[in-house]
Amino acid sequence: MSQRLTPLEIMTKLISFPTVSRDTNLPLIDWVEHYLGSHGITAHRWPDPDQPHKAALFAHVGPVEKGAIVLSGHTDVVPVDGQPWDSDPFTVTERDGKYFGRGTCDMKGFDALAIWALVEAQHRGIKRPLQLALSFDEEVGCTGAPPMIVAMQDVLPKGAAVIVGEPSMMQAVTGHKGGFGFDTHIVGYEVHSSIMHTGVNAVMSAAPLIEWANQRNARNMAAQPMGVAAMFDPPWTTCHVGMIEGGTAHNITAKDCRFMMDFRTVPGEVPEIWREAYLDQVREVEAQMQAVHPDARIDVTEKFAVPALQPENGGEAEMLVRTLTADNATHVVSYGAEAGQFQEAGYSAVICGPGDIAQAHQPNEFITVEQFNAGHDFMERLLDRLVE
């Protein structure tokens, strides 16, 4: 019989794989598949046909029937490039009551606890099934989870309640914002800047679109938040441009300009309304560009779309987590997560995981020993419930 690793030993192994979203996660997937297999658990992987160096993994323990509790996490992490780390980011280092390492908080700490719980469930025997779901590319728009969710339902009995282990300080988070983003490529027409009126400056044509976002943010901020939106911080949908590039030289009208227009929508709002509003503005600016030169254009490609997590009225996932944590307060988060994607696929979903989101993506990312142990205690209580 294979050795049963502790949650800390599993986390240490997971952190050692530098699964930055731009790189492969297959060595991690290989290790998890082998470790589960050594305990008699069949793991299934879904390889991404468009990215052969990436795969999701899922597994089922307990009675082969519907209604499993699903422990969901992602395997990718954000880059460490340029960050001033005090220790190797891919080696778990304990000091001052904290475990440091890229992904300890977001979210290989939870992944380790979920893998540990699945193996324990296999050995203890459970009366209600438990499933594990590990995705990829969460950090670049939650693009890896939807095909994984479809693949799971083709192979495993459908689960009922999903616990997505994003860092929430072990609180029951019942709502998160949705999000989608448009890659916007403005193609201008180059001329010398002394006769700029005969050309189309792609950078200057981008300005009205970014200013549109500023105006919509100001309007949303000034409005009185209603319903579920009032629970969020900020309690309104945001429009954001975080990076922009373009131009050739200061004395040439810019041929190209690129940026991502990112929307984070509060639950209850229809994302399509925001899509159409932005595309209407794009068409208006494009028409002004083409009035100067017909070759000018704006190419817009939607790069990601994440549905919001809607608070559920008596949802099974929420009730289960509240029972296990004794947390009856209301919590929502403004970041997007895979919980909304599971909910959209017909699962009851909630976010609950160890660690503080404030530590995610930071240099010297950490999870406190106390929070990691709290996650361990949560899994013990979950296993007790599944054995009953």
N, C-alpha and C positions, 0 to 999 in steps of 0.2 A: 504494500500500500504506500502511495506517495505521501511525502511529508505534508502536513497541513500548516501552511504559512500563516503567520499573524498578519493582521491588517497593516501594521507598520512595515513588515517585510515585503508585503505585496506592493504597498505604495513606493517603497524604495526601489523595487524593480521597475515599476511603471515609470517613475521619474527618470530612470536611467536611459529610457528611450527618448531621444530628442524629436518628438513628433510635432514639430512646428508645422502649421497647416500647409506651408508650401512644399513640405517634404513628405516622405513615405511614413505610413504608420504600420506597415506590414510586420516589422520585427516585433512590435508590441502585440499585434494580433496573433502572430505565430506563438508567442510565449503564452498568452492567455489561453489560446486554444489547446496548447499542449498541457498546461497546468490543469485546466478543467478536465481534459481527457484522462489525465492520470488519476482523477478521482471518479471516473466512470461517467462523466458528464459529456454528452455530445454537443459540441458547439458548431454552429452554422455561420458561415461568413457570406457576406454579399460583396463581391468585388465590383468596384465602379468600372463599368466598361469604358468610360471616357478617361479614367485615371487609373491605369492598371497597378499603380504603386499604392493604392489606397483600398481599404475594405472596412466594412462594418462587421460586427459579430454579435450573435444573439444565442441564447441557450434557455432551456426549460428544465426545471427540476420538480419532482413531485408527480401527483396524479396527472395522467395525460387527458386533461379536460380543460374546458374554457374557464375563465374567471381568475386567472393568475394575477398576482401582484407583480408589477414590472418595475425593476430598478434600472433607471436610464441615466447614462452619462456619455460624455464625448471624450474621445481620445486625443484630439489635437490641442495644441497650446499655442500661445502667441510667441513671436520671436523675442530673443534676448539681445539682439543686436544693439550696440550702443548704450546698453543699460549698465550702470555701475554696480555690479554684484560684489558682495563681500566674500562669497564662496561659490563653488562650482554650481551653476543653476541646475545641472542635471545629476546632482548628487544630493540626497537628503542630508541636511546638516541640522542637528539639534543644538540650540543654544537659547538661553533665557526663556525657557518654557515654550519654544516655538520650533516647528519643523520648517526649514527653509528649502526652497527648490521650486523650479518652474513647474507649475501645475499642482503643487501641494494643496492650494486653495481652489483653483479653477482648472480641472476638477478631478484630478487623479486621486486626491484623498478620498472622495466619495466613490470613485471607481474601485479603489482598493477595498473599501468596506463592502461594496456590492458583490465583488468577486468572492470575498471572504464569506459573506452571508450565503451565497449560492452553494459553495462547497460545504458549509456547515449544514445547510438544509438537506443536502444529499446524504450526509452521514447521520443526521439526527432523525430523518424521516419526517415528512410534513404531510398534512392532510389536505392543505390547499396549495396549489402550485405557485412557484416563484420563478420569475424569468429575469434575465439579464439582457440589456440592450446597450451596446457600445457603438457610437456613431463616429463620424469623422467630419471635418470641415464645418464644425459649428462656429468656429471663430471667424469664418469668412462669409457668414450669412446663413448659417443653419441649412446648408444645402445637402448635407449627407444624410440627414434623418428621414426625409420623406420616402426615398426609395427603400431605405432600411425597413421602415414601418410596413410598407407594402410587402416586402420580401418576408418579413416575420409572419404575416398573416397567411402567407402561402405555405409556410413550413410548420409553424407552431400553432397550438390552440390559442385563440385570441384571448389576450389578457383583459382584465376589467379595469384595474386602477394602476396608474403610472405615477411613480415618484421620481421626478427629475431632480437630481442631486446638486443643482447649482448652489453655490454658497449662500445660505440664508440665515446663518446662525441657528440652525435647527428650528426655525420657525416655519409655520405653514403659510406659504405664499400662494394665494389663490388667483392672482391676476398678474399678467405682464403685458407690456405694450407689444403691438405688432410692428413690423418694419418692412420696408422695401427700398430698393435703391436703383437709380437710373444712371448708367454710364452715359455721359453726355459728351459727344465729340462734335465740336463746332469747326466746320471747314470754311475758311475765309478765302480771300483772293488777294495775293500779294502784289503790292506796288510800293514805290518809294514813299516814305511818310510825308514828303513835301507835297504829294498829290494824293493824300489819303482819301479824299472824297471819291476817287475813282476805283478804290479798292474796298475790300471788306476785311476789317480787323477782327479776327476770331476772338481775341482776348476781350476787346471792347464789346463785342456782341454777347459775350458771356455775362457781362456786368448786369444787364437788365434781368437775366434769369436769376442771378444771385440776389439782386435787389428785390425781386419778386418774393424770394424766400424770406428775406428780412422783413418785408411788409406783412407777409402772412404770419410770421412768428409774432410780430407786434400786435396784430389783430387778435390772434389766438390768446396771447398773454392778457390782453385787456378784457376779453370776454369772461363772463361768469361761468365757471365750470359747473356742469350738471351731472347728476347720476354717478355712474362708476368713475367717470373721468376725474371727479373731485377727489378721489382716493389717491391719485398719482402725484408725483413730484418730478417734473412740472405737470399740472393737471390739464395739459393740452397737447395736441399733436405738434411735433417739431419738424422743421425743414432745415437741413444742415448740409453745408459743403465743407469738408475737412481738408481737402487737397485740391490743388489746381496746377496745371502746367500748360505751357504754350509759348508761342513766339519764336522768332529766329534772331532778331536783332532790334535794337531800339529804334532804328530808322527804317524799318520795314513793317508794313501792316501784317499782323500775325496770320499765318496760313492755318495754323491749328491751335485749338485750345481744348483741353479735356478736364473734366471734373466729374465727381459722383454726387448726385443730388439724393440725399438720404432722408427718408421719412420715418418717423416713429409715431405710430397712431395709437390713440387710446382705445381700449375695448369699447365696442358699440358704434364707432364710426366706420363708415364704409370706405375701405381703401380705394375703391374704384373712383370715388369722387375726387380724391387727391391725385390719382393718376391722371384723370382727365383734365383737372385744373392745370397741372404742370405741362401736360402735352399741349393744351390750348395755348399756354404761354410760349412754349417752344415754337409752335406753328406761327404765332404772331411775330416773333423775332426772326424766324427764318424767312418769312415773307418780306420783311424789311431788308434783310440781307440780299435776297434775290432781286429786289427792286434795283439794287446797285449792280449786281453781277449774277447772272443765272446759274453759274457753277457753284455758288455758295450754298451751303446746306448745313443742317444739324442732324446728326445720327444719334438716336436714343435707343439704348438696349437695357432692358430690365435685368439686373444681375442677381438679385435675390428677392425673395418675398417670404416673410414669416408672419403667420397669423397670430393675432393676440390671444392670450389665454383669458377666457371669460370666466369670472367667478361663477361657480356652479351652485345651484340651490340644492343643498343636501347631497352633493357629489360624494361618491364612495371614497375617492382618493383623499379628499379633504377630511372626511370624517375619520378615516383610518389614521392619518397623520396627527390629527388633533387628539385622538385617543392615545397615541403612542408618545406624544410630546407634552400633553396637557396644556397646549397652547390654544387658547380660544380667542385671541385677538385677531384683528384684520390686518393683513399685510399684502401689499402689492409692490411690484418693482417696475422701473421704467426701461430696463433692458429687455431685449428679446431673448427667447429661449425655445427649446424644442417642445416644451409642454403644450404650447398652442398647436403644434403640428400633430401631437398625439391626440389632443382633444378634437381637432378637425377630422381625424381618422376614426372617431367614435369611441375613444377611451375617456374615462374620467381621469383628470390629471391635476397634479399639484406640484409645486416646487418645495423641496425641503432637503437641505444638505448642510454639512459643517463648514465653518469658515465665514469670513466677512468679505463681501464683494469688493469692499474698498481695497483689499490686498491683491485682487486679481490684476494681472497684466503689469504689475509694478516690479521694479528692480527689488531684489531680496523678497520676493513673494513668499508668504508663509501662511501656515495654519497653526493655530495654537494647539499645544498638546491637549489642553482642556477641551477644545472644540472637536478634535479628532476622537478623543475618548467619548465625548457626548454622542458622536456619530456611531461609535461602536456600541454604546449602550442602546441606542435607538434600534440598531440591527438585532441585538439580543432580544429586545422586546418584540420586534416583528417576528422573529423566529419562534418565540414562545407562543405568539398568537397563531402562527401557521401550523404548529404542532397540535394545538388544542382540538 
